[in-house]
Amino acid sequence: MNKKIMSRLTLFMVLTLIGAPCLLFAQNQPGLSPNLLPELKKIGQLISEGKPQEEVKVAWKNVLIGSKDIPVQTAIDYILTEAKSDAKKKADAARDRVKTDSLLTSRIGEELKTVRAANASLRGANAPKPLKRMTFRANPRMPGTIIVRESGTVSTKPEFDNYIKELEEKLSTIGDDAQLANIDLQSKLQQQQQTIQMLSNISKMLHDTAMAIIRKIG
């Protein structure tokens, strides 16, 4: 019996020890190849996105067939970890978007209130007091936060009117975005929960698929 068959048989024996410690596996199998990680990561993403199990199975088969002496349990653990991590990452990103929209709505609303009050005081004033014009946007480097900066001043009635119109339009746009962001957040949280719930079935499917291929090769 050659070394390749012996290696496959050893792997098969480890896979049949369901629930048993993987110490023997760790001692007799090499680590995951860096070239293999992107493919395993993609499988994890398929799981977190709720793709059909058959699609996940096909991707897993392709990895098993195309890789020699792959440490199956280690690979499966990596896939499941990536699935959980990817689902959490997407939920966190959606949560940050909701937080950002909330902050923008609050700050722009406060600014609009201030500008309207200042605009009302301009009536009959010969020398209106200039007001700082502010810009508000999401912080791309720190999700869930915003950037507020000065961008000149407003002092005349037309300038105040234009600034108020600009703030009202931004507030309306953010309101629409906030509704979509909340819907997206609920979807991502639901998908994260579904991912966690189906990991056990996915793990069994990955094991069964690996054993079937090992039997065929052996």
C-alpha positions as a printed NumPy array, in Angstrom:
array([[  0.   ,   0.   ,   0.   ],
       [  1.6  ,   3.283,  -1.082],
       [  1.948,   6.417,   1.014],
       [ -0.875,   8.243,  -0.76 ],
       [ -3.407,   5.517,   0.063],
       [ -2.133,   5.316,   3.643],
       [ -2.586,   9.079,   4.011],
       [ -6.145,   8.864,   2.702],
       [ -6.991,   5.989,   5.04 ],
       [ -5.626,   7.887,   8.019],
       [ -7.746,  10.89 ,   7.07 ],
       [-10.807,   8.675,   6.71 ],
       [-10.284,   7.178,  10.168],
       [-10.067,  10.636,  11.719],
       [-13.238,  11.792,  10.001],
       [-15.207,   8.827,  11.377],
       [-14.388,   9.839,  14.953],
       [-17.398,  12.138,  15.221],
       [-17.164,  14.324,  18.297],
       [-13.796,  12.876,  19.301],
       [-10.767,  15.097,  19.959],
       [ -8.76 ,  15.963,  16.85 ],
       [ -5.339,  15.493,  18.448],
       [ -4.414,  12.581,  16.133],
       [ -5.566,  14.621,  13.161],
       [ -3.478,  17.611,  14.181],
       [ -0.4  ,  15.444,  14.686],
       [ -0.616,  13.671,  11.324],
       [ -1.865,  16.363,   8.95 ],
       [ -0.119,  19.498,   7.68 ],
       [ -1.581,  22.977,   8.139],
       [ -3.718,  24.713,   5.588],
       [ -1.909,  26.013,   2.541],
       [ -2.099,  29.805,   2.188],
       [ -3.181,  29.274,  -1.423],
       [ -6.177,  27.317,  -0.171],
       [ -7.502,  29.978,   2.215],
       [ -9.239,  32.172,  -0.401],
       [-11.222,  29.178,  -1.671],
       [-12.24 ,  28.171,   1.847],
       [-13.149,  31.772,   2.619],
       [-15.453,  31.849,  -0.411],
       [-17.224,  28.737,   0.843],
       [-17.719,  30.416,   4.208],
       [-19.201,  33.425,   2.433],
       [-21.575,  31.193,   0.485],
       [-22.823,  29.841,   3.805],
       [-23.202,  33.28 ,   5.404],
       [-25.149,  34.489,   2.362],
       [-27.615,  31.637,   2.729],
       [-26.757,  29.988,  -0.576],
       [-28.245,  26.514,  -1.228],
       [-26.34 ,  23.659,   0.414],
       [-25.84 ,  22.068,  -2.973],
       [-23.88 ,  25.127,  -4.108],
       [-21.756,  24.956,  -0.965],
       [-21.269,  21.233,  -1.488],
       [-20.066,  21.686,  -5.066],
       [-17.551,  24.346,  -4.021],
       [-16.291,  22.082,  -1.216],
       [-15.96 ,  19.12 ,  -3.595],
       [-13.871,  21.207,  -5.952],
       [-11.506,  22.096,  -3.127],
       [-11.19 ,  18.482,  -1.992],
       [-10.579,  17.159,  -5.48 ],
       [ -8.112,  19.884,  -6.373],
       [ -6.039,  19.694,  -3.183],
       [ -3.701,  16.947,  -2.044],
       [ -3.59 ,  15.819,   1.584],
       [ -5.844,  18.63 ,   2.746],
       [ -6.376,  18.624,   6.548],
       [-10.138,  18.244,   6.284],
       [-11.158,  19.003,   9.866],
       [ -8.953,  22.073,   9.941],
       [-10.426,  23.203,   6.628],
       [-13.988,  22.664,   7.864],
       [-13.275,  24.595,  11.055],
       [-11.861,  27.416,   8.954],
       [-14.937,  27.472,   6.701],
       [-17.372,  27.566,   9.622],
       [-15.363,  30.283,  11.357],
       [-15.35 ,  32.339,   8.158],
       [-19.095,  31.861,   7.768],
       [-19.764,  33.198,  11.269],
       [-17.244,  35.999,  10.857],
       [-18.628,  37.109,   7.498],
       [-22.218,  37.113,   8.766],
       [-21.193,  39.166,  11.804],
       [-19.162,  41.567,   9.662],
       [-22.159,  42.245,   7.416],
       [-24.487,  42.735,  10.386],
       [-21.996,  45.113,  12.025],
       [-21.667,  47.109,   8.789],
       [-25.451,  47.423,   8.53 ],
       [-25.618,  48.472,  12.186],
       [-22.966,  51.149,  11.601],
       [-24.932,  52.48 ,   8.637],
       [-28.034,  52.856,  10.808],
       [-25.977,  54.595,  13.489],
       [-24.432,  56.95 ,  10.919],
       [-27.828,  57.89 ,   9.479],
       [-29.125,  58.535,  12.983],
       [-26.212,  60.824,  13.797],
       [-26.571,  62.708,  10.513],
       [-30.307,  63.148,  11.051],
       [-29.74 ,  64.49 ,  14.558],
       [-26.929,  66.91 ,  13.701],
       [-28.491,  68.222,  10.483],
       [-31.812,  68.623,  12.288],
       [-30.132,  70.692,  14.999],
       [-28.341,  72.801,  12.393],
       [-31.565,  73.383,  10.48 ],
       [-33.301,  74.557,  13.642],
       [-30.453,  76.985,  14.377],
       [-30.364,  78.364,  10.832],
       [-34.135,  78.854,  10.711],
       [-34.03 ,  80.798,  13.963],
       [-31.172,  82.943,  12.682],
       [-32.992,  83.493,   9.401],
       [-36.095,  84.701,  11.216],
       [-34.018,  87.259,  13.106],
       [-32.816,  88.763,   9.809],
       [-36.124,  90.49 ,   9.201],
       [-35.562,  94.2  ,   9.512],
       [-31.91 ,  93.765,  10.427],
       [-29.535,  96.111,   8.631],
       [-26.391,  94.145,   9.462],
       [-27.197,  90.452,  10.035],
       [-24.738,  88.382,  12.032],
       [-22.92 ,  85.867,   9.797],
       [-23.508,  82.192,  10.533],
       [-21.054,  79.41 ,   9.852],
       [-22.057,  77.057,   7.072],
       [-21.492,  73.41 ,   8.018],
       [-21.131,  70.203,   6.022],
       [-22.092,  66.779,   7.328],
       [-21.017,  63.409,   5.958],
       [-20.279,  59.839,   7.014],
       [-16.74 ,  59.09 ,   8.155],
       [-15.34 ,  56.452,   5.757],
       [-12.464,  55.634,   8.117],
       [-14.582,  55.151,  11.228],
       [-17.93 ,  53.451,  10.468],
       [-20.75 ,  54.623,  12.691],
       [-19.353,  58.168,  13.018],
       [-19.719,  61.386,  11.019],
       [-17.535,  64.308,   9.986],
       [-18.754,  67.87 ,  10.561],
       [-16.781,  70.728,   9.041],
       [-17.097,  74.44 ,   8.422],
       [-17.469,  75.502,   4.788],
       [-17.774,  79.263,   4.804],
       [-20.454,  81.553,   6.16 ],
       [-23.979,  82.717,   5.366],
       [-25.093,  86.266,   6.11 ],
       [-27.663,  87.495,   3.595],
       [-31.298,  86.471,   3.286],
       [-30.742,  84.623,  -0.033],
       [-27.764,  82.773,   1.458],
       [-29.82 ,  81.721,   4.479],
       [-32.687,  80.592,   2.244],
       [-30.341,  78.51 ,   0.081],
       [-28.647,  76.979,   3.119],
       [-31.998,  76.05 ,   4.656],
       [-33.127,  74.46 ,   1.396],
       [-29.868,  72.511,   1.191],
       [-30.24 ,  71.208,   4.76 ],
       [-33.879,  70.246,   4.189],
       [-32.956,  68.281,   1.079],
       [-30.145,  66.469,   2.877],
       [-32.446,  65.637,   5.766],
       [-35.045,  64.227,   3.376],
       [-32.465,  62.107,   1.555],
       [-31.031,  60.747,   4.794],
       [-34.542,  59.922,   5.99 ],
       [-35.089,  57.736,   2.924],
       [-31.664,  56.137,   3.349],
       [-32.347,  55.486,   7.036],
       [-35.484,  53.493,   6.222],
       [-33.577,  51.315,   3.767],
       [-30.708,  50.959,   6.252],
       [-33.059,  49.689,   8.964],
       [-34.587,  47.159,   6.592],
       [-31.111,  46.02 ,   5.568],
       [-30.048,  45.714,   9.209],
       [-33.   ,  43.484,  10.065],
       [-32.195,  41.33 ,   7.038],
       [-28.524,  41.004,   7.995],
       [-29.343,  40.156,  11.618],
       [-31.808,  37.502,  10.469],
       [-29.231,  36.067,   8.077],
       [-26.625,  36.021,  10.848],
       [-28.991,  34.072,  13.103],
       [-29.831,  31.624,  10.316],
       [-26.12 ,  31.099,   9.627],
       [-25.465,  30.197,  13.253],
       [-28.444,  27.852,  13.378],
       [-27.475,  25.878,  10.274],
       [-23.756,  25.495,  11.037],
       [-24.302,  22.077,  12.598],
       [-26.009,  20.746,   9.467],
       [-23.405,  22.375,   7.241],
       [-20.59 ,  20.825,   9.279],
       [-22.116,  17.352,   8.878],
       [-22.598,  17.898,   5.154],
       [-18.956,  18.941,   4.742],
       [-17.785,  15.877,   6.68 ],
       [-20.024,  13.507,   4.726],
       [-18.896,  14.981,   1.421],
       [-15.236,  14.631,   2.373],
       [-15.685,  11.006,   3.445],
       [-17.502,  10.14 ,   0.213],
       [-14.638,  11.546,  -1.842],
       [-12.043,   9.775,   0.297],
       [-13.838,   6.439,  -0.189],
       [-13.923,   7.015,  -3.932],
       [-10.244,   7.917,  -4.125],
       [ -9.173,   5.174,  -1.753]])
